[in-house]
Every structure is written in C-alpha cells, then in structure tokens.
Amino acid sequence: MYVDPIIVQFPEVLDEDRFIIATYYCQTKANTNMMKFAAALAVEQTTGTWLRVPAETPEVREKCIGRVVGIYETPSYQIEIPKDTSLRDFIIRIAYPWANFGPQFAMMMSTVIG
C-alpha cells in the first residue's frame, strides 16, 4: 500500500505556526488498514481528492494537504491481535494547515469535524 510521504509525517518536523492538530477517536473492524484510513481522512478534509488534478501542484499539496502525525491503538497489542477481536480502537492525530481556513473559525470547524 502506497501513501504519499507528504501525508504521513512526524509531528516534530511540522512548523507549529502553520498547523493545528485535531485528535480523533475511531473504532473500526479488526482488519481495517488504519494508515490508509487516516491518510484518506487527512486528504478528504483538505484537498479533497486522491486523484491528481491539474490545479493541484506540488506547491499546493505542500501548503494545503492534511498530514497524519499519529496513529495509536488502544489497547496497544504488542505482539498480535487476539483472534476473538472483532473491533479495534484508535486515536488518530491529523495536522491541518492554517492556510486552508485562516482566521475563520467556522471554516476550521468544518474542516476538522467534516
């Protein structure tokens, strides 16, 4: 599975003045690929497309795309997922660029909540 490296980043490398970080709780089926799920959430809430479009230049992606900065399973299964597990719980952290909404609180809430 390929996920664009710009979408998944360590929080330490982000410019704190350019992003706000939203934290989500998510419960999914046991076999859900959470990296793919989180990346889809970050992209759909910002640039809105997995497909490249002519106006979406590398500069636009760098400035406007959301970034997955953390995926944490709770409880954290260190070795393997128990066979009787049907649901898994995760905390997902996504950094949203301020450039997407500026000082508009309603726009920020719409981006973060959907």
Phi and psi restraints in degrees (value plus and minus 20) as a CYANA .aco file:
   2 TYR   PHI    -120.4   -80.4
   2 TYR   PSI     111.4   151.4
   3 VAL   PHI    -147.6  -107.6
   3 VAL   PSI     107.0   147.0
   4 ASP   PHI     -72.8   -32.8
   4 ASP   PSI     107.1   147.1
   5 PRO   PHI     -78.8   -38.8
   5 PRO   PSI     -44.3    -4.3
   6 ILE   PHI     -88.3   -48.3
   6 ILE   PSI     -44.5    -4.5
   7 ILE   PHI     -99.9   -59.9
   7 ILE   PSI     -47.8    -7.8
   8 VAL   PHI    -135.3   -95.3
   8 VAL   PSI      95.0   135.0
   9 GLN   PHI    -160.6  -120.6
   9 GLN   PSI     137.0   177.0
  10 PHE   PHI     -94.5   -54.5
  10 PHE   PSI     119.3   159.3
  11 PRO   PHI     -82.3   -42.3
  11 PRO   PSI     -46.2    -6.2
  12 GLU   PHI     -86.0   -46.0
  12 GLU   PSI     -43.3    -3.3
  13 VAL   PHI    -112.3   -72.3
  13 VAL   PSI     -26.1    13.9
  14 LEU   PHI     -98.9   -58.9
  14 LEU   PSI     123.4   163.4
  15 ASP   PHI     -97.0   -57.0
  15 ASP   PSI      88.4   128.4
  16 GLU   PHI     -78.7   -38.7
  16 GLU   PSI     -43.8    -3.8
  17 ASP   PHI     -98.0   -58.0
  17 ASP   PSI     -31.0     9.0
  18 ARG   PHI    -124.8   -84.8
  18 ARG   PSI     -28.6    11.4
  19 PHE   PHI    -155.4  -115.4
  19 PHE   PSI     132.7   172.7
  20 ILE   PHI    -135.2   -95.2
  20 ILE   PSI     130.2   170.2
  21 ILE   PHI    -132.9   -92.9
  21 ILE   PSI     105.0   145.0
  22 ALA   PHI    -122.7   -82.7
  22 ALA   PSI     121.5   161.5
  23 THR   PHI    -136.5   -96.5
  23 THR   PSI     108.0   148.0
  24 TYR   PHI    -140.2  -100.2
  24 TYR   PSI     126.5   166.5
  25 TYR   PHI    -124.6   -84.6
  25 TYR   PSI     115.2   155.2
  26 CYS   PHI    -161.3  -121.3
  26 CYS   PSI     113.7   153.7
  27 GLN   PHI    -135.1   -95.1
  27 GLN   PSI     108.1   148.1
  28 THR   PHI    -153.1  -113.1
  28 THR   PSI     152.1   192.1
  29 LYS   PHI     -84.4   -44.4
  29 LYS   PSI     134.3   174.3
  30 ALA   PHI     -79.9   -39.9
  30 ALA   PSI     -49.4    -9.4
  31 ASN   PHI    -116.3   -76.3
  31 ASN   PSI      -8.7    31.3
  32 THR   PHI     -89.4   -49.4
  32 THR   PSI     114.2   154.2
  33 ASN   PHI    -102.9   -62.9
  33 ASN   PSI      81.2   121.2
  34 MET   PHI     -90.0   -50.0
  34 MET   PSI     -49.0    -9.0
  35 MET   PHI     -83.9   -43.9
  35 MET   PSI     -65.4   -25.4
  36 LYS   PHI     -85.3   -45.3
  36 LYS   PSI     -61.9   -21.9
  37 PHE   PHI     -81.2   -41.2
  37 PHE   PSI     -69.0   -29.0
  38 ALA   PHI     -85.4   -45.4
  38 ALA   PSI     -60.3   -20.3
  39 ALA   PHI     -83.2   -43.2
  39 ALA   PSI     -60.7   -20.7
  40 ALA   PHI     -82.7   -42.7
  40 ALA   PSI     -61.4   -21.4
  41 LEU   PHI     -81.7   -41.7
  41 LEU   PSI     -66.0   -26.0
  42 ALA   PHI     -81.7   -41.7
  42 ALA   PSI     -62.7   -22.7
  43 VAL   PHI     -92.8   -52.8
  43 VAL   PSI     -67.6   -27.6
  44 GLU   PHI     -84.6   -44.6
  44 GLU   PSI     -49.5    -9.5
  45 GLN   PHI    -104.7   -64.7
  45 GLN   PSI     -25.7    14.3
  46 THR   PHI    -142.1  -102.1
  46 THR   PSI    -103.1   -63.1
  47 THR   PHI     -98.3   -58.3
  47 THR   PSI     -43.1    -3.1
  48 GLY   PHI      59.7    99.7
  48 GLY   PSI     -10.1    29.9
  49 THR   PHI    -169.1  -129.1
  49 THR   PSI     118.1   158.1
  50 TRP   PHI    -105.7   -65.7
  50 TRP   PSI     -43.3    -3.3
  51 LEU   PHI    -110.0   -70.0
  51 LEU   PSI     122.0   162.0
  52 ARG   PHI     -91.3   -51.3
  52 ARG   PSI     115.3   155.3
  53 VAL   PHI    -141.5  -101.5
  53 VAL   PSI     134.7   174.7
  54 PRO   PHI     -73.9   -33.9
  54 PRO   PSI     -57.7   -17.7
  55 ALA   PHI     -96.4   -56.4
  55 ALA   PSI     -32.5     7.5
  56 GLU   PHI    -110.7   -70.7
  56 GLU   PSI      62.4   102.4
  57 THR   PHI    -100.7   -60.7
  57 THR   PSI     146.1   186.1
  58 PRO   PHI     -76.2   -36.2
  58 PRO   PSI     -54.1   -14.1
  59 GLU   PHI     -87.2   -47.2
  59 GLU   PSI     -61.6   -21.6
  60 VAL   PHI     -84.6   -44.6
  60 VAL   PSI     -63.3   -23.3
  61 ARG   PHI     -81.4   -41.4
  61 ARG   PSI     -64.7   -24.7
  62 GLU   PHI     -81.2   -41.2
  62 GLU   PSI     -59.1   -19.1
  63 LYS   PHI    -100.0   -60.0
  63 LYS   PSI     -55.2   -15.2
  64 CYS   PHI    -135.2   -95.2
  64 CYS   PSI     -35.2     4.8
  65 ILE   PHI    -100.8   -60.8
  65 ILE   PSI     124.9   164.9
  66 GLY   PHI     -93.6   -53.6
  66 GLY   PSI     136.8   176.8
  67 ARG   PHI    -147.4  -107.4
  67 ARG   PSI     113.4   153.4
  68 VAL   PHI     -99.2   -59.2
  68 VAL   PSI     100.5   140.5
  69 VAL   PHI    -135.4   -95.4
  69 VAL   PSI     -19.7    20.3
  70 GLY   PHI    -195.4  -155.4
  70 GLY   PSI     117.2   157.2
  71 ILE   PHI    -154.7  -114.7
  71 ILE   PSI      99.2   139.2
  72 TYR   PHI    -148.5  -108.5
  72 TYR   PSI     105.5   145.5
  73 GLU   PHI    -108.6   -68.6
  73 GLU   PSI     119.1   159.1
  74 THR   PHI    -151.6  -111.6
  74 THR   PSI      97.7   137.7
  75 PRO   PHI     -90.8   -50.8
  75 PRO   PSI     137.7   177.7
  76 SER   PHI    -105.8   -65.8
  76 SER   PSI      93.3   133.3
  77 TYR   PHI    -103.2   -63.2
  77 TYR   PSI      92.0   132.0
  78 GLN   PHI     -94.7   -54.7
  78 GLN   PSI     -57.1   -17.1
  79 ILE   PHI    -129.2   -89.2
  79 ILE   PSI     -74.7   -34.7
  80 GLU   PHI    -173.1  -133.1
  80 GLU   PSI     140.0   180.0
  81 ILE   PHI    -102.6   -62.6
  81 ILE   PSI     107.4   147.4
  82 PRO   PHI     -75.4   -35.4
  82 PRO   PSI     121.5   161.5
  83 LYS   PHI     -81.3   -41.3
  83 LYS   PSI     -49.9    -9.9
  84 ASP   PHI    -106.8   -66.8
  84 ASP   PSI     -10.5    29.5
  85 THR   PHI    -100.3   -60.3
  85 THR   PSI      99.6   139.6
  86 SER   PHI    -124.3   -84.3
  86 SER   PSI     -44.8    -4.8
  87 LEU   PHI    -148.7  -108.7
  87 LEU   PSI     127.8   167.8
  88 ARG   PHI    -148.0  -108.0
  88 ARG   PSI     129.4   169.4
  89 ASP   PHI    -133.3   -93.3
  89 ASP   PSI     118.0   158.0
  90 PHE   PHI    -157.0  -117.0
  90 PHE   PSI     132.7   172.7
  91 ILE   PHI    -132.8   -92.8
  91 ILE   PSI     104.8   144.8
  92 ILE   PHI    -136.3   -96.3
  92 ILE   PSI     114.2   154.2
  93 ARG   PHI    -137.3   -97.3
  93 ARG   PSI     107.1   147.1
  94 ILE   PHI    -146.7  -106.7
  94 ILE   PSI     112.8   152.8
  95 ALA   PHI    -114.2   -74.2
  95 ALA   PSI     105.2   145.2
  96 TYR   PHI    -129.1   -89.1
  96 TYR   PSI     111.2   151.2
  97 PRO   PHI     -88.0   -48.0
  97 PRO   PSI     114.3   154.3
  98 TRP   PHI     -79.6   -39.6
  98 TRP   PSI     -49.7    -9.7
  99 ALA   PHI     -78.8   -38.8
  99 ALA   PSI     -43.3    -3.3
 100 ASN   PHI     -94.1   -54.1
 100 ASN   PSI     -43.6    -3.6
 101 PHE   PHI    -157.7  -117.7
 101 PHE   PSI     -32.8     7.2
 102 GLY   PHI      34.8    74.8
 102 GLY   PSI    -161.2  -121.2
 103 PRO   PHI    -102.6   -62.6
 103 PRO   PSI      -8.3    31.7
 104 GLN   PHI    -107.9   -67.9
 104 GLN   PSI      80.7   120.7
 105 PHE   PHI     -79.4   -39.4
 105 PHE   PSI     -62.5   -22.5
 106 ALA   PHI     -82.1   -42.1
 106 ALA   PSI     -59.0   -19.0
 107 MET   PHI     -86.9   -46.9
 107 MET   PSI     -59.1   -19.1
 108 MET   PHI     -82.6   -42.6
 108 MET   PSI     -66.2   -26.2
 109 MET   PHI     -84.2   -44.2
 109 MET   PSI     -57.3   -17.3
 110 SER   PHI     -84.2   -44.2
 110 SER   PSI     -58.3   -18.3
 111 THR   PHI     -88.3   -48.3
 111 THR   PSI     -67.6   -27.6
 112 VAL   PHI     -91.9   -51.9
 112 VAL   PSI     -60.3   -20.3
 113 ILE   PHI    -111.5   -71.5
 113 ILE   PSI     -51.8   -11.8
